[in-house]
Each structure stands twice: as structure tokens, then as C-alpha cells.
Amino acid sequence: MFDRNDENSEIKINSKSRLTPLIGVFLILVAVGLFVFFARPVGRQVGDLQANVALKTQELNEMKQKIADMDSAKQEYGLTSELQRMEMLRSIPVGLKQDGAIEDLVALAEENNVYFTSIGFGKGSTDKQKIGSLQVSAGFEGTYEDLIEFLRDLEQNKRMFKVNSISVQLIDTDVIGFKRAVFSLAMETFYQE
């Protein structure tokens, strides 16, 4: 510190201890030690993670290239349309088979707590060569929720049905908040001639 006794005297610097430089050296050694024990392993982990990210990015790019190659092969060889055509033909039986259509509708109705009230058939026409159409009009009774489930199952059915129109009439029942629905569907199913 500075020690000043009077105006004409010289300024004297007193050193309190020689310990100050040793503390500085000690702090530098502690900082180096902390760096060695903590920062270097974290640096290695970061390096490993960066290498892993680079590897995964390369794998992702390879997969994207494979997908692009497959898409171009589908377009080039017409695989998409052929696969769709094969799947479509599996859902269209050979021959009219009205009894098969009735059996499918009865099974779907039973699975979904829907009751048949009426069913009617008529021959339709299509613009596709060697594919015929069977018009189906059917009346059902159940709840609205049953109708929704019935329609979902009809979409998933092995035989293709196309619903052209739906008519629903809700009927109140004696049970509070419970409504029955009478609904009729105009559908079309297809067959190979």
C-alpha cells in the first residue's frame, strides 16, 4: 500500500506479503486442472456426437436416394398403376354373385348392431370394359353411432361397395337422450363380366 506521512516525503510502497504471486500461480494451476478434468472429456463427447450426426446424415441421404430411385422406377415401369389395378381386381369378384353381396351386408350389419329393414337390387352400368355394376338399395335401423361404424366397416370390406347416397331419419325413443336412426343407402358394387 501507499504510505504518506507528509507532503515532502517520498511515497513508499509496502508489500504486505509474498503470498500474492503464489495465489495467482495456484489459481492458474487450478484452472488448468479443471480444464483437463472437465472440459477435455466434454470436448471428446462433442466430437463423438458430431461424428455420429455426420454418419446419420449420410445414412439419411442414402435412404432418400433409395426412395427417389424407387419412385422413379415406379413411374418408369408403371408399377403403381399395376399394383392398384391388381388390388382393385381382388375386391371385384368374377360374376354377378348377388348372394355374396347380401351375405357381406348382413354380416356387416350384425357386427355393427344394425338391422336390415329392406334390400333391393338392380343392374347398373359402368364405363369400364368388362366391369359390371350392381345397384343396391338397403334400409337399416340402428343408432347414429352404429351407422358410422357400419359405413367404416363397409369401406374396409373385401368386396368393394361405393355408397352413392345416404338418407337418415332420427326417431326419439322412451329412453332419455337415446335416438334410433332409420337410414337407407343407395350403393353400388362391381363385378367382373
Residue frames as qw, qx, qy, qz and C-alpha x, y, z in Angstrom:
[[0.000, 0.887, 0.461, 0.000, 0.00, 0.00, 0.00],
 [0.309, 0.629, -0.056, 0.711, 0.88, 3.61, -0.21],
 [0.532, -0.624, -0.389, 0.419, 2.10, 5.24, 2.91],
 [0.262, 0.641, 0.061, 0.719, 2.28, 9.01, 3.02],
 [0.484, -0.486, -0.478, 0.548, 3.42, 10.82, 6.15],
 [0.040, -0.744, -0.110, 0.657, 3.93, 14.34, 4.97],
 [0.573, 0.786, 0.094, -0.213, 3.98, 16.30, 1.75],
 [0.195, 0.815, -0.531, -0.124, 7.71, 16.31, 1.15],
 [0.523, -0.345, 0.779, -0.006, 8.38, 12.73, 1.90],
 [0.261, 0.249, -0.793, -0.491, 8.62, 10.05, -0.69],
 [0.851, -0.042, -0.025, -0.523, 5.90, 7.61, -1.41],
 [0.149, -0.366, 0.915, -0.076, 6.74, 4.20, -0.04],
 [0.794, 0.026, -0.397, -0.461, 5.25, 1.01, -1.37],
 [0.392, -0.364, 0.782, -0.320, 4.92, -1.64, 1.26],
 [0.581, 0.073, -0.739, -0.332, 4.47, -5.18, 0.16],
 [0.711, -0.409, 0.249, -0.516, 2.16, -6.95, 2.59],
 [0.773, -0.248, 0.583, -0.008, 3.26, -10.42, 1.64],
 [0.077, 0.416, -0.769, -0.479, 4.95, -12.55, -0.93],
 [0.424, 0.203, 0.862, -0.188, 1.90, -14.76, -0.93],
 [0.502, 0.622, 0.120, -0.589, 0.07, -12.84, -3.69],
 [0.380, 0.518, -0.641, -0.421, 2.13, -14.23, -6.60],
 [0.068, -0.103, 0.990, -0.072, 1.78, -17.74, -5.18],
 [0.464, 0.410, 0.604, -0.502, -2.01, -17.39, -5.07],
 [0.503, 0.625, -0.218, -0.555, -2.02, -16.33, -8.74],
 [0.226, 0.388, -0.869, -0.207, 0.11, -19.34, -9.72],
 [0.243, 0.099, 0.915, -0.308, -2.13, -21.62, -7.65],
 [0.536, 0.516, 0.329, -0.581, -5.29, -20.27, -9.37],
 [0.454, 0.564, -0.520, -0.453, -3.70, -20.82, -12.79],
 [0.065, 0.211, -0.975, 0.005, -2.86, -24.43, -11.85],
 [0.390, 0.294, 0.739, -0.465, -6.45, -24.98, -10.60],
 [0.551, 0.584, -0.018, -0.596, -7.85, -23.57, -13.88],
 [0.349, 0.459, -0.761, -0.297, -5.60, -25.86, -15.94],
 [0.117, -0.037, 0.967, -0.222, -6.61, -28.82, -13.77],
 [0.500, 0.425, 0.497, -0.567, -10.31, -28.05, -14.18],
 [0.517, 0.575, -0.344, -0.532, -9.83, -27.77, -17.94],
 [0.202, 0.337, -0.911, -0.126, -8.05, -31.11, -18.11],
 [0.136, 0.102, 0.939, -0.300, -10.58, -32.97, -15.96],
 [0.384, 0.537, 0.574, -0.484, -13.83, -31.37, -17.14],
 [0.402, 0.694, -0.130, -0.583, -13.50, -29.58, -20.47],
 [0.109, 0.425, -0.817, -0.373, -11.47, -32.17, -22.38],
 [0.230, 0.180, 0.955, -0.046, -13.89, -35.10, -21.77],
 [0.399, 0.669, 0.410, -0.473, -16.82, -32.88, -22.78],
 [0.243, 0.669, -0.434, -0.553, -14.87, -31.91, -25.90],
 [0.055, -0.170, 0.956, 0.230, -14.40, -35.59, -26.75],
 [0.324, 0.439, 0.796, -0.264, -18.13, -36.23, -26.26],
 [0.364, 0.737, 0.060, -0.567, -18.96, -33.30, -28.53],
 [0.137, 0.512, -0.713, -0.459, -16.57, -34.67, -31.14],
 [0.176, 0.077, 0.981, 0.031, -18.17, -38.13, -30.87],
 [0.364, 0.606, 0.572, -0.415, -21.66, -36.64, -31.21],
 [0.302, 0.705, -0.249, -0.591, -20.60, -34.61, -34.25],
 [0.042, 0.297, -0.892, -0.338, -19.20, -37.74, -35.87],
 [0.252, 0.310, 0.901, -0.171, -22.44, -39.61, -35.07],
 [0.372, 0.700, 0.265, -0.549, -24.55, -36.80, -36.56],
 [0.220, 0.590, -0.554, -0.545, -22.41, -36.83, -39.70],
 [0.076, -0.066, 0.984, 0.147, -22.85, -40.61, -40.01],
 [0.300, 0.503, 0.745, -0.319, -26.63, -40.42, -39.51],
 [0.325, 0.709, -0.043, -0.624, -26.87, -37.57, -42.03],
 [0.128, 0.402, -0.787, -0.450, -25.02, -39.70, -44.57],
 [0.152, 0.186, 0.970, -0.036, -27.37, -42.65, -43.89],
 [0.327, 0.635, 0.462, -0.527, -30.38, -40.35, -44.24],
 [0.285, 0.638, -0.357, -0.620, -29.14, -39.06, -47.58],
 [0.021, 0.181, -0.942, -0.281, -28.58, -42.63, -48.80],
 [0.235, 0.400, 0.853, -0.241, -32.14, -43.59, -47.77],
 [0.336, 0.693, 0.149, -0.620, -33.57, -40.52, -49.52],
 [0.196, 0.491, -0.653, -0.541, -31.68, -41.52, -52.66],
 [0.086, 0.065, 0.991, 0.077, -33.06, -45.07, -52.47],
 [0.303, 0.576, 0.620, -0.437, -36.60, -43.73, -52.08],
 [0.309, 0.680, -0.184, -0.639, -36.10, -41.41, -55.04],
 [0.082, 0.303, -0.867, -0.388, -34.77, -44.34, -57.11],
 [0.181, 0.285, 0.934, -0.118, -37.79, -46.48, -56.17],
 [0.328, 0.669, 0.350, -0.567, -40.21, -43.69, -57.02],
 [0.273, 0.592, -0.462, -0.601, -38.59, -43.17, -60.40],
 [0.014, -0.091, 0.974, 0.209, -38.72, -46.96, -61.04],
 [0.298, 0.472, 0.750, -0.355, -42.43, -46.97, -60.18],
 [0.359, 0.715, 0.029, -0.599, -43.04, -44.18, -62.66],
 [0.139, 0.509, -0.704, -0.476, -40.80, -45.68, -65.34],
 [0.080, 0.024, -0.983, -0.165, -42.25, -49.19, -65.17],
 [0.532, -0.278, -0.295, -0.743, -45.82, -48.25, -64.25],
 [0.338, -0.063, -0.894, 0.286, -45.72, -50.33, -61.08],
 [0.193, 0.115, 0.488, -0.844, -48.03, -48.08, -59.11],
 [0.616, 0.155, -0.146, -0.759, -50.90, -48.35, -61.53],
 [0.610, 0.101, -0.766, -0.176, -50.41, -52.11, -61.95],
 [0.189, -0.048, -0.829, 0.524, -50.42, -52.69, -58.19],
 [0.368, 0.162, 0.307, -0.863, -53.53, -50.57, -57.81],
 [0.644, 0.160, -0.442, -0.603, -55.21, -52.46, -60.63],
 [0.483, 0.035, -0.871, 0.084, -54.38, -55.83, -59.03],
 [0.010, 0.121, 0.694, -0.710, -55.72, -54.68, -55.65],
 [0.489, 0.185, 0.018, -0.852, -58.87, -53.35, -57.30],
 [0.628, 0.118, -0.648, -0.413, -59.47, -56.61, -59.16],
 [0.275, -0.022, -0.898, 0.344, -59.17, -58.58, -55.90],
 [0.194, 0.237, 0.552, -0.776, -62.07, -56.55, -54.47],
 [0.611, 0.309, -0.141, -0.715, -64.26, -57.13, -57.54],
 [0.621, -0.054, 0.780, -0.058, -65.50, -60.73, -57.81],
 [0.110, 0.116, -0.764, -0.624, -65.90, -62.58, -61.08],
 [0.230, -0.423, -0.831, -0.279, -69.61, -62.87, -61.92],
 [0.312, -0.626, -0.185, -0.691, -72.62, -61.07, -60.51],
 [0.487, -0.131, -0.751, 0.425, -72.91, -63.04, -57.25],
 [0.341, -0.611, -0.097, -0.708, -75.79, -61.13, -55.67],
 [0.821, -0.476, -0.313, -0.034, -75.88, -63.61, -52.81],
 [0.676, -0.013, -0.268, 0.686, -72.27, -62.68, -51.91],
 [0.028, 0.433, -0.031, 0.900, -73.24, -59.01, -51.74],
 [0.635, -0.567, -0.224, -0.475, -76.20, -59.83, -49.48],
 [0.853, -0.292, -0.336, 0.274, -74.04, -62.01, -47.22],
 [0.467, 0.182, -0.217, 0.838, -71.44, -59.24, -46.89],
 [0.221, -0.496, -0.040, -0.839, -74.09, -56.64, -46.00],
 [0.776, -0.496, -0.296, -0.253, -75.82, -58.96, -43.49],
 [0.787, -0.148, -0.336, 0.496, -72.50, -59.78, -41.79],
 [0.256, 0.287, -0.148, 0.911, -71.53, -56.10, -41.57],
 [0.452, -0.548, -0.169, -0.683, -74.97, -55.21, -40.19],
 [0.838, -0.428, -0.337, 0.001, -74.75, -57.88, -37.48],
 [0.662, 0.017, -0.293, 0.689, -71.23, -56.80, -36.48],
 [0.123, 0.200, -0.105, 0.966, -72.40, -53.21, -36.01],
 [0.082, 0.413, 0.734, -0.533, -75.79, -53.77, -34.31],
 [0.337, 0.286, -0.219, -0.870, -77.63, -52.57, -37.39],
 [0.511, 0.256, 0.802, -0.175, -80.82, -54.32, -38.50],
 [0.034, 0.076, 0.679, 0.729, -81.96, -54.80, -42.11],
 [0.438, 0.408, 0.468, -0.650, -85.40, -53.46, -42.89],
 [0.748, 0.600, 0.212, -0.189, -85.26, -53.80, -46.68],
 [0.357, -0.437, 0.604, 0.563, -82.95, -54.55, -49.59],
 [0.701, 0.639, 0.252, -0.194, -83.32, -54.19, -53.35],
 [0.525, -0.276, 0.550, 0.588, -81.09, -54.82, -56.38],
 [0.593, 0.767, 0.152, -0.194, -80.80, -53.51, -59.91],
 [0.775, 0.093, 0.271, 0.564, -78.26, -53.88, -62.67],
 [0.009, -0.907, 0.049, 0.419, -76.23, -50.77, -63.38],
 [0.773, 0.553, 0.041, 0.310, -73.64, -49.82, -65.95],
 [0.498, -0.678, 0.188, 0.507, -70.04, -48.65, -65.87],
 [0.450, 0.843, -0.221, -0.193, -67.74, -47.00, -68.34],
 [0.244, -0.565, 0.780, 0.108, -65.09, -49.66, -67.73],
 [0.692, 0.269, -0.556, -0.372, -64.81, -52.53, -70.15],
 [0.646, -0.013, -0.760, 0.062, -65.57, -56.00, -68.68],
 [0.103, -0.084, -0.673, 0.728, -66.68, -54.48, -65.35],
 [0.302, -0.557, -0.614, -0.470, -70.37, -54.56, -64.45],
 [0.106, -0.240, 0.419, -0.869, -72.28, -52.75, -61.73],
 [0.362, -0.469, -0.804, -0.043, -74.93, -53.94, -59.29],
 [0.206, -0.484, 0.093, -0.846, -77.12, -51.22, -57.76],
 [0.426, -0.317, -0.803, 0.271, -78.11, -51.97, -54.14],
 [0.307, -0.542, 0.037, -0.782, -80.74, -50.11, -52.12],
 [0.545, -0.222, -0.765, 0.261, -80.90, -51.13, -48.48],
 [0.386, -0.714, -0.008, -0.585, -82.78, -49.91, -45.42],
 [0.548, 0.007, -0.688, 0.476, -81.36, -50.27, -41.91],
 [0.462, -0.800, -0.114, -0.366, -82.24, -49.39, -38.34],
 [0.738, -0.156, -0.368, 0.544, -79.81, -48.66, -35.51],
 [0.280, -0.844, -0.126, 0.440, -78.22, -45.73, -33.71],
 [0.366, 0.916, -0.163, -0.038, -76.34, -42.98, -35.47],
 [0.289, -0.688, 0.663, 0.063, -73.09, -44.32, -34.00],
 [0.740, 0.058, 0.669, 0.046, -73.95, -47.76, -35.38],
 [0.628, 0.759, 0.174, -0.016, -74.40, -46.20, -38.81],
 [0.082, 0.892, -0.442, -0.052, -70.96, -44.57, -38.64],
 [0.480, -0.416, 0.771, 0.047, -69.32, -47.87, -37.66],
 [0.760, 0.372, 0.532, -0.030, -71.26, -49.71, -40.37],
 [0.504, 0.862, -0.052, -0.032, -70.02, -47.27, -43.02],
 [0.141, -0.770, 0.620, 0.053, -66.41, -47.57, -41.78],
 [0.615, -0.143, 0.775, 0.032, -66.59, -51.35, -41.99],
 [0.710, 0.615, 0.333, -0.085, -68.23, -51.11, -45.41],
 [0.276, 0.890, -0.351, -0.092, -65.19, -49.14, -46.63],
 [0.228, -0.576, 0.785, -0.012, -62.87, -51.86, -45.30],
 [0.870, 0.132, 0.399, -0.257, -64.92, -54.76, -46.72],
 [0.496, -0.211, 0.711, 0.451, -63.17, -57.22, -49.03],
 [0.348, 0.553, 0.652, 0.385, -65.83, -56.59, -51.69],
 [0.146, -0.033, 0.033, 0.988, -65.88, -53.04, -53.00],
 [0.032, 0.760, 0.649, -0.023, -69.02, -51.03, -52.28],
 [0.177, 0.162, 0.074, 0.968, -69.49, -47.45, -53.41],
 [0.001, 0.638, 0.652, -0.410, -72.09, -45.50, -51.40],
 [0.196, 0.430, 0.412, 0.779, -73.90, -43.06, -53.69],
 [0.288, -0.529, -0.021, -0.798, -76.40, -41.60, -51.22],
 [0.276, -0.193, -0.820, 0.463, -77.45, -41.86, -47.58],
 [0.382, -0.545, -0.224, -0.712, -80.79, -40.92, -46.08],
 [0.315, -0.087, -0.777, 0.539, -81.10, -40.77, -42.27],
 [0.442, -0.600, -0.230, -0.626, -84.18, -40.19, -40.12],
 [0.151, 0.165, -0.757, 0.614, -83.75, -39.93, -36.32],
 [0.585, -0.498, -0.497, -0.404, -86.53, -41.25, -34.10],
 [0.241, -0.507, 0.532, -0.634, -86.87, -40.35, -30.39],
 [0.580, -0.166, -0.797, 0.002, -87.30, -43.28, -28.04],
 [0.599, -0.730, -0.270, -0.188, -88.62, -43.53, -24.50],
 [0.754, -0.333, -0.133, 0.551, -85.08, -43.60, -23.12],
 [0.038, -0.972, -0.005, 0.233, -83.80, -40.08, -22.42],
 [0.069, -0.785, 0.499, 0.362, -81.10, -38.99, -24.85],
 [0.449, -0.099, 0.846, 0.269, -81.27, -42.20, -26.87],
 [0.557, 0.549, -0.066, -0.620, -82.27, -41.89, -30.51],
 [0.706, 0.125, 0.665, 0.208, -82.75, -44.59, -33.07],
 [0.176, 0.557, -0.382, -0.716, -81.98, -43.95, -36.70],
 [0.765, 0.396, 0.508, -0.003, -83.66, -45.33, -39.76],
 [0.016, 0.697, -0.429, -0.574, -81.37, -44.98, -42.72],
 [0.856, 0.412, 0.313, 0.013, -81.28, -46.07, -46.29],
 [0.303, -0.570, 0.529, 0.551, -78.25, -46.40, -48.50],
 [0.779, 0.612, 0.026, -0.137, -78.03, -46.36, -52.27],
 [0.474, -0.577, 0.597, 0.293, -74.88, -48.32, -53.05],
 [0.746, 0.568, -0.286, -0.198, -73.12, -49.79, -55.99],
 [0.645, -0.431, 0.610, 0.159, -70.95, -52.89, -56.05],
 [0.442, 0.644, -0.478, -0.403, -68.98, -54.15, -59.00],
 [0.846, -0.074, 0.528, 0.024, -68.26, -57.48, -60.66],
 [0.046, -0.455, 0.690, 0.561, -66.08, -58.77, -63.48],
 [0.793, 0.355, 0.059, -0.491, -68.07, -59.97, -66.50]]
